[in-house]
Amino acid sequence: MDHLPGEQSPDPAAPDVPAPADAPAALSDVAPQLRALRRRRGLTLEAAAQRAVLSPAHLSRLETGRRQPSLPMLLALARVYGTTVSELLGEVPPERDPIVRAGRSEPVEADGWIYRQAGGAGRALQALRVHVPYATRADIVRVHPGEEWLHVLEGQVRLALGDTVHVLDPGDGAHFDSLTPHRIGAAGRGGAELLFVHTLMQSPAAELCLGDGAPHPR
């Protein structure tokens, strides 16, 4: 068995703990994946074990399939290798359809705002087409991690960023850090239409930073 420079051989005194006969297939396949990922990151057995708060002998047994990893161990190793538990288990994510057809998703209404999905679900970037109602003094000022981008399609949008208020016409856009206190609303009573992209992973449409009235739950 080959080793990276400075890497210990598996501890011969360490007792073998065979995998249970009924162990899930995914766990039985994780041993070679653990070794491959560690080598791909250029880590010795000792270095990886230290970062994952394991003994080198224990990590060696995990890599040779003589011991099954617990979920906390998988989480710790995923962090060390900069990956996910799914990758450690060799799972392949389902193929996503890159095309979003018109009328495929139902509009969602919240406090006069109407949201239509314009991008794929479960992505780091979420894209929406939004009808924005008329802005009032009661509009909520939002502050949260992430980035936002918007592009005005119809009407005028009043965008407050910090102490500055911008009026955006059709064709105008804005791209800003969501930690900047911000408020979005239509400048005219007829409302406005805009494209909106944000990095709030897994946020339902009705729970975005947009909207007025009482704060939406997060």
C-alpha positions as CSV (number, residue, x, y, z in Angstrom):
1,M,0.0,0.0,0.0
2,D,1.5,3.3,-1.0
3,H,1.6,6.4,1.3
4,L,2.2,10.1,1.0
5,P,5.6,11.3,2.3
6,G,5.4,11.3,6.1
7,E,2.3,9.2,6.2
8,Q,2.0,6.3,8.6
9,S,1.0,2.8,7.6
10,P,-2.2,1.6,9.1
11,D,-1.7,0.7,12.8
12,P,-1.1,-3.0,12.9
13,A,-2.1,-3.2,16.5
14,A,-5.5,-1.5,15.9
15,P,-8.3,-4.0,16.0
16,D,-10.3,-4.6,12.9
17,V,-13.9,-3.7,13.2
18,P,-15.7,-5.3,10.2
19,A,-18.6,-3.5,8.7
20,P,-22.0,-5.1,9.7
21,A,-23.4,-7.4,7.1
22,D,-26.5,-5.2,6.8
23,A,-24.5,-1.9,6.5
24,P,-25.8,0.4,3.7
25,A,-24.1,0.1,0.4
26,A,-23.2,3.8,0.5
27,L,-21.2,3.3,3.7
28,S,-19.3,0.3,2.3
29,D,-18.2,2.5,-0.6
30,V,-17.0,5.4,1.5
31,A,-13.6,3.9,2.4
32,P,-11.9,4.3,-1.0
33,Q,-13.6,7.7,-1.4
34,L,-12.1,9.0,1.8
35,R,-8.6,8.0,0.8
36,A,-9.0,9.4,-2.7
37,L,-10.3,12.7,-1.4
38,R,-7.5,13.0,1.1
39,R,-4.8,12.3,-1.5
40,R,-6.5,14.7,-3.9
41,R,-6.1,17.4,-1.2
42,G,-2.4,16.5,-0.7
43,L,-2.9,15.7,3.0
44,T,-1.0,13.0,4.9
45,L,-2.9,10.7,7.1
46,E,-1.6,12.5,10.2
47,A,-2.5,16.0,8.9
48,A,-6.1,15.0,7.9
49,A,-6.6,13.1,11.2
50,Q,-5.4,16.1,13.2
51,R,-7.8,18.5,11.4
52,A,-10.7,16.1,11.8
53,V,-9.8,15.5,15.5
54,L,-9.3,11.7,14.9
55,S,-6.3,9.5,15.5
56,P,-4.3,8.5,12.4
57,A,-5.0,4.9,13.2
58,H,-8.7,5.5,13.4
59,L,-8.7,7.4,10.1
60,S,-6.6,4.6,8.5
61,R,-9.3,2.0,9.6
62,L,-12.0,4.2,8.0
63,E,-10.0,4.4,4.8
64,T,-9.5,0.6,4.6
65,G,-13.2,-0.2,5.4
66,R,-12.3,-1.8,8.8
67,R,-14.5,0.7,10.6
68,Q,-17.7,2.5,9.5
69,P,-17.7,6.3,10.0
70,S,-20.4,7.9,12.1
71,L,-22.3,11.0,10.8
72,P,-20.2,13.4,13.0
73,M,-17.0,11.8,11.5
74,L,-18.4,12.3,8.0
75,L,-19.2,15.9,8.7
76,A,-15.8,16.6,10.1
77,L,-14.0,14.9,7.2
78,A,-16.2,16.8,4.7
79,R,-15.1,20.1,6.3
80,V,-11.5,19.1,6.2
81,Y,-11.6,18.1,2.5
82,G,-13.8,21.0,1.5
83,T,-16.6,18.9,0.2
84,T,-20.0,17.5,1.2
85,V,-21.2,14.4,2.9
86,S,-23.0,13.5,-0.3
87,E,-19.7,13.5,-2.2
88,L,-18.0,11.4,0.5
89,L,-20.8,8.8,0.1
90,G,-20.3,8.9,-3.7
91,E,-23.8,10.2,-4.4
92,V,-24.4,11.9,-7.7
93,P,-26.8,14.8,-7.6
94,P,-29.8,14.6,-10.0
95,E,-29.4,16.3,-13.3
96,R,-31.2,19.7,-13.3
97,D,-33.1,20.9,-16.2
98,P,-31.4,24.2,-17.3
99,I,-34.6,25.4,-19.1
100,V,-37.3,27.3,-17.2
101,R,-40.5,27.5,-19.3
102,A,-43.1,30.2,-19.0
103,G,-46.1,29.2,-17.0
104,R,-44.2,26.3,-15.3
105,S,-44.6,27.8,-11.8
106,E,-47.5,29.4,-10.2
107,P,-47.2,33.0,-9.0
108,V,-47.0,33.6,-5.3
109,E,-48.6,36.7,-3.7
110,A,-47.5,38.3,-0.5
111,D,-48.6,41.8,0.7
112,G,-49.3,43.0,-2.8
113,W,-46.0,41.6,-4.2
114,I,-46.4,38.9,-6.9
115,Y,-43.4,36.5,-7.4
116,R,-42.9,34.2,-10.4
117,Q,-39.9,31.8,-10.5
118,A,-37.5,32.7,-13.3
119,G,-34.7,30.3,-12.5
120,G,-34.1,26.8,-11.3
121,A,-34.8,25.8,-7.7
122,G,-32.1,24.8,-5.2
123,R,-29.4,26.9,-6.8
124,A,-27.1,29.4,-5.0
125,L,-28.6,32.1,-7.2
126,Q,-32.4,32.4,-7.2
127,A,-34.0,34.4,-10.0
128,L,-37.6,35.8,-9.9
129,R,-39.8,38.0,-11.9
130,V,-41.6,40.3,-9.5
131,H,-44.5,42.7,-9.6
132,V,-43.7,45.5,-7.1
133,P,-46.5,47.5,-5.5
134,Y,-46.5,51.2,-4.8
135,A,-43.9,52.2,-2.1
136,T,-45.2,53.7,1.2
137,R,-43.5,55.0,4.3
138,A,-44.4,51.7,6.0
139,D,-42.1,49.7,3.8
140,I,-39.7,47.5,5.8
141,V,-36.0,48.3,5.6
142,R,-34.1,45.0,5.3
143,V,-30.5,44.0,6.2
144,H,-29.2,40.5,5.8
145,P,-26.2,38.6,4.3
146,G,-26.0,38.1,0.5
147,E,-26.1,40.0,-2.7
148,E,-29.1,41.2,-4.8
149,W,-29.4,42.3,-8.4
150,L,-32.5,43.8,-10.0
151,H,-33.4,45.0,-13.5
152,V,-36.5,47.1,-14.1
153,L,-38.8,45.9,-16.9
154,E,-41.8,48.2,-16.5
155,G,-42.7,51.2,-14.4
156,Q,-40.4,53.0,-12.0
157,V,-38.8,51.5,-8.9
158,R,-37.7,53.5,-5.8
159,L,-34.7,51.9,-4.3
160,A,-33.3,53.1,-0.9
161,L,-29.8,52.1,-0.2
162,G,-28.6,53.4,3.2
163,D,-29.4,57.1,3.2
164,T,-29.6,57.4,-0.6
165,V,-32.8,57.0,-2.6
166,H,-32.6,56.0,-6.3
167,V,-35.4,56.1,-8.8
168,L,-34.9,53.5,-11.5
169,D,-36.5,53.6,-15.0
170,P,-37.2,50.7,-17.4
171,G,-33.8,49.3,-18.4
172,D,-32.0,50.5,-15.3
173,G,-30.6,48.0,-12.8
174,A,-28.9,47.8,-9.4
175,H,-26.5,45.3,-7.8
176,F,-25.7,45.7,-4.1
177,D,-24.6,44.0,-0.9
178,S,-27.7,43.0,1.1
179,L,-25.9,44.0,4.3
180,T,-26.6,47.6,3.1
181,P,-29.9,48.7,4.6
182,H,-32.3,48.7,1.7
183,R,-36.0,49.2,0.7
184,I,-37.6,48.5,-2.6
185,G,-40.9,49.8,-3.9
186,A,-42.6,51.1,-7.0
187,A,-42.5,54.9,-7.6
188,G,-45.9,54.9,-9.2
189,R,-49.3,53.7,-8.0
190,G,-49.6,51.3,-10.9
191,G,-46.7,49.3,-9.6
192,A,-43.6,48.1,-11.5
193,E,-42.2,44.9,-12.9
194,L,-38.6,43.8,-12.4
195,L,-36.2,40.8,-12.6
196,F,-34.7,40.0,-9.3
197,V,-31.7,37.7,-8.5
198,H,-30.5,37.0,-5.0
199,T,-28.1,34.7,-3.1
200,L,-30.5,33.8,-0.3
201,M,-30.2,30.0,-0.6
202,Q,-33.5,28.1,-0.1
203,S,-35.6,31.2,0.7
204,P,-39.2,30.8,-0.3
205,A,-40.5,33.6,-2.5
206,A,-42.8,35.0,0.2
207,E,-39.9,35.3,2.7
208,L,-37.5,37.5,0.7
209,C,-36.3,41.0,1.6
210,L,-39.0,42.5,-0.6
211,G,-42.4,43.5,0.6
212,D,-44.0,45.8,3.1
213,G,-46.2,45.5,6.2
214,A,-45.1,43.2,9.0
215,P,-41.8,41.4,8.6
216,H,-42.0,38.0,7.0
217,P,-40.7,35.0,9.0
218,R,-37.3,33.7,8.0
